[in-house]
Amino acid sequence: MPLEKVAQLDGIKDAKGVTLIFKHNTTCPISRSMRSQFEQDADGIPNVASVYMLDLLTYRDLSDAVAEQFNVPHESPQLLVIRDGQCISSQSLYDISAEETAAVIA
């Protein structure tokens, strides 16, 4: 689902279980490639309550809020694994992996 409003971050912070945030630049070939790969492999990630997609070009201020809220540096593309309101993993660029994400969640 799209991540488009700062108010959604409150819901993510309050959510129980695992939420993923995938931040991507819609004009960057690396971002497009990693998003496509992630979407193909996402079925292999168990026990995820929600997956949010954040378009960095359209919502740069929201991307900054995500970085601040979850205490992670801004990177693109970037996958954040949020469990019970805390970021437990941040993957970026070619390190984004459904396999690694599944291992972190297990």
Summary of the structure (lengths in Angstrom):
residues: 106
radius of gyration: 12.4
end to end distance: 22.9
largest distance: 33.6
contacts: 314
relative contact order: 0.25
helix: 43%
strand: 27%
